[in-house]
Amino acid sequence: MRIEENVLLSTLTTFRTGGPARFLLLLDTADDVPRAVAFAEEKHLPLVPLGGGSNMLAPDKGVDAVFARFANGALARTDGEDAYLYSADAGVSWDALVARAVEDGAWGIENLSAIPGTAGAAAVQNIGAYGAAFSDVAEHIEAYDTRTHAFVTLSAKECRFGYRSSVFKEERDRFFITRVALRLPRAPQPNLSYKDLAKRFAGVSSPTLRDIRESIVAIRAAKFPPLDTYGTAGSFFLNPTVSASDVPALRERYPELPLFDLPEGGVKVPLAWFLDRVLELKGMRKEKAFLWDAQPLVVAAEEGARAADVRALAEATIALVKEKIGITVTPEVRILS
Ligand code: NAP
């Protein structure tokens, strides 16, 4: 384990904002996690697990905490009759895992191509895109429980996955994820239900994993800010969910609003539709932060943007949605203070 001090959070997060992290611990193996916990306890500072820093907004003044992330990670595969079982250390890049699965002929995460971040962070967020979610393929998660000071293995059920949520998010900073295990079927099961994909594959009877991955990469490249030019954390806001009893009133007011039933109950409201079609907020800006034109759920930060710009933009967006539409919006991004 390597200990660094006062490392700028702007170098550790994809938003590229943020002052110094009091400490940064670079972990080599899972055995370093209890050492990191002890270090933070000794310093009387909170321990903040860090993945790729792609879902976090760090404040300009910095954070008086111990950040810890894995410096590396390994990936292993076991072959079952109907499926492959992948075991990825938490620090493995999520997209490297997807690329490997696609190469191996393992189905289920190709729609989750090109999502930045690590395998460990994918479990916290229960990442999802184009009708696929991490939880669809999660077998179990290994973690260190900082409350009981023991390594634990949680079944997918115990992870309590929901729409962009999990026990790891609900009990923030209790579990330090060390490894994720996924079960990926060998039999083709393309999931082309989302509009953009359905359009691309109209008339194609058996698309390959590689075709689907390439399409997702291209679709995302057209919708998201290029990371070499802008700071961003992808979708800044969660799509709100409402109860079935709220639907008739929404339908009456907005007859063209698409609505989606969630498997865990409730109805998902596509926030981008309101931001674009009702509030016309595409491109809304606060200083150097603005809502991305091709997908207004996404906040982009220009070179030199401050976290305060991003926060001001997010707060203005949330306030407008509340005032004009009456829906409460919450950020998907973790905002550190
Ligand atoms: P889109 O397909 O234009 O649809 C807009 C919204 O409607 C999406 O947010 C999506 O919700 C929902 N939606 C569309 N078709 C759906 C269907 N058949 N069933 C259920 N919900 C549906 O959205 P997009 O902006 O191009 O995004 C496509 C995918 O990329 C989405 O799954 C989205 O979550 C994902 N994405 C991820 C990030 C990120 O950084 N985490 C940012 C933007 C988009 P869901 O978002 O719940 O799927």
Boltz pocket constraint, residues with backbone or C-beta under 6 A from the ligand:
constraints:
  - pocket:
      binder: B
      contacts: [[A, 128], [A, 129], [A, 130], [A, 131], [A, 193], [A, 194], [A, 195], [A, 196], [A, 223], [A, 233], [A, 234], [A, 235], [A, 239], [A, 260], [A, 261], [A, 268], [A, 270], [A, 271], [A, 272], [A, 294], [A, 295], [A, 297], [A, 298]]
      max_distance: 6.0
